[in-house]
């Protein structure tokens, strides 16, 4: 019969396991720490001597001495002559009776944090990684067609050639050769009027939106946002403590007159004029001029998010709104995430000359600067002509995939989903029958292995026309056809009826894709 264990050792509940590969000394001091933090060993409790502990556990005294000494060094134990080893006087935090993630507890967020956490945004139905491509992710480029080997060679070459200057801190405005390349590209391709000094490189378009909102909006300010529109813009505005004001979008783009009625004193306007997200319409020239006139007269700044205008399948890319601005009111935002690959967190913002110093300083205190090695590699990619060639290839590929998707939908979902080949971008909209719950349809599609987004998820106010966003750029042709068949199975499984929708405030004609 084994000898009885000491009370302290019993409180620890120590059981050694020599088959785990964890050293015995480590098991001992981990058990002591856990017993103290859990309250099993209270302050002042005397532990058995290292010799007695070694005898009870059947280990060498050296092992127990090491465990005791380590915990003394960390402040958990105290050792005094004649008093042996005791638990130090500690104020151990009490374990809450209700776990923070249970229904009975709520995180203590700021008012602004609560608003930010409450913004609706749509993610794929299943977040688990899959081995094969999943139709139809929105906003994803064709990673299967990206020249990975070429990019890797450029990245390795740039890494080997990196000087001490490139490895040090850089200007918050960004790597100068990349800023020069961006200014040249947007000037030729998008009609943006700027110098390299007006270009600030940031970590993606979302970083550009957040930086702009923080610099130009005060607590409680109003900012126009397209409705339906990009939830990332709403998040940036809320993060700045301001209020997003939904402004309807019709076939000509943002309704400027409606914006004036709803919030005439708004400090900021967010628009996607060249290819509105998610509806895909193009802002007409009269609307562009009206918006510029309003911004000039009201002292408002316009944020032009040009997120995917490189990919226009009919005709040439449309000139930017910024190119029409003569009053210095437009801030132009671009990104390489959808042109190259999403993990490349490099975007840029082109600002009026009078805002350059403020934006450079604001970026310095927000992020210092974007990753420099990637900036230098991208500058090489553009300067050597690879970027222009890649965009040309992707235009042809995306036009073909868009036509494949539209044809498959017509063949498999005629009368259930109404689509037209898109004129630009990386996704199209399939319009559902009236009174359909597009959010429920998207969830059911996910269960059939299809990733789509409901139009309603991008609207601040109830939107009267249900539809699904289907991205085609990242989906190979064979998977497009198979994905449409799975989508057809999900939509025909049973009717998806919506609860009656509240009437939307009077707005112009229904939006449509072009």
ABEGO torsion letter per residue (X at the ends): XBBBBBAAAAAAGBBBBAAAGBBAAAAAAAAAAAAAAAGABBBGBBBBBAAAAAAAAGBBAAAAAAAAAAAAAAGABBBBBGAEBBBBBBBBBBBBABBAABAABBBBBBAAAAAAAABBBBBBABABBBABBBOBBBGBBBAAABBAAAAAAAAAAAAAABBAAAABBBBAAEBAAAAAAAAAAAAAAAGBBBBAAABBBBBEAAAAAAAAAAAABBBGBBBBBBOBBBAAAAAAAAAAGBBBBBBBBBAAEBBAAAAAAABAABABBBBBAABBOAAGBBBBAAAAAAAAAAAAAAGBBBBBBBAAAABBABEBBBBBAAAABAAGABBBBBBAAAABBAABBBBBBBBBAAAAAAAAAAAAAAAGBBBAAAAAAAAAAAAAGAAAAAAAAAAAAAAAAAAAAAAAAAAAABGABBBBBBABEABBBBBBBBGBBAAAAAAAAAAAGBBBBBAAAABABBBABBBBBBBAAABBAAAAAAAAAAAAAAAAABBBBBBBBBBBBBBBBBBBBX
